[in-house]
Amino acid sequence: MSQPDTLRTPLFAAHLARGAKMTDFGGWQMPLHYGSQVAEHQAVRRAMGVFDVSHMCSVDVGGAGSRAFLRRLLAGDVGRLAAPGKALYCCMLNEAGGVVDDLIVYWLGGERYRAVVNAATAAGDLEWMRHAAAAMREVRIASRRDRAMLAVQGPRARAALWQARPEWRAASEPLGPFFAAEVAPDVLIARTGYTGEDGFEISLPAPQAVALWDALLAAGVAPCGLAARDTLRLEAGLNLFGQDMDADTTPLESGLGWTVDRSDPGRDFVGRRALDACTPSRHLVGLTLLERGVLRSHMRVRTEHGAGETTSGTFSPTLGAAIALARLPLAATAGGRAEIEIRSRWHPARIVKPPFVRNGKALV
């Protein structure tokens, strides 16, 4: 059966009913905002908001060889997941050390793992994973497009979920950051997110998504779209695939060297030999514009140590200033000065170490 040109999440009608402005994202019709991007951003920083992230793809990996397979596939080492429910943020690399995708993988106990990959790369990721597992008959890989995902984020997000689903509180309240629990049949709650705030990401059967969405809104949670999600993640210094990292750039030059685990010399993960052989000349840093202006990706940057360019840029509602991530020479470090070209004019900026904002507090 051919796949439709435009994909819709189980909450598509609910978004329209709330007056969402819809946009295409990786082939999916997704809410951009429900009226005010800034109001949605501030709702998450100050209280609570909910995002439909059902466009992201859950991939179940199981079988007797699943652990060995993932230790070979990923630059992060799933062998370090010592307790069921523990999550690992890591990168899947190509042989040249470039980033195929960034993902979160959960160990669900025994031989069961679940990876959550990006929407725009999901088809390619599945092909890459199945190709890598072709010689391992004991590994099973299954795309779980039968699921929906909601992200409830903000300082009051957890309490709001417990108000909406009090029966899930006992299993989810003890969770530390980057831990998950199966709170009901086929319902996984993880204390993770993409905003720099506390909260949960809930994976559940698609037919249950609308009821949970409605219950969260009834509990006072603000519906939020992709626009606020992007400003929140950039304030938090979190990478976006295709902008801050890609298949032609290693994690060592994308601010993701910390996700690469080379502590076991015998673990020959895909891309390791390329990383071991390379000497990075650039790194990812933060920039804050010292004048009024708007920052976007692919703007030229110059420093006393050489040139580079922005990879992501936006106006930060929390800081009231324009911010960006930029790939610059290694010698250009936090505290230094830079200039950014905006409409053929150079504007002063300060180099900072991300994140810009975390847990509602300005860090730069």
Secondary structure, 3 states (H helix, E strand, C coil): CCCCCCEECCCHHHHHHCCCEEEEECCEEEEEECCCHHHHHHHHHHCCEEEECCCCEEEEEECCCHHHHHHHHECCCHHHCCCCCEEEEEEEECCCCCEEEEEEEEEEECCEEEEEECCCCHHHHHHHHHHHCCCCCCCEEEECCCEEEEEEECCCHHHHHHHHCHHHHHHHCCCCCCEEEEEECCEEEECCCCCCCCEEEEEEEHHHHHHHHHHHHHCCCEEECHHHHHHHHHHCCCCCECCCECCCCCHHHCCCHHHCCCCCCCCCCCCHHHHHHCCCCEEEEEEEECCCCCCCCCCEEEECCEEEEEEEEEEECCCCEEEEEEEEECCCCCCCEEEEEECCEEEEEEEECCCCEECCEECC
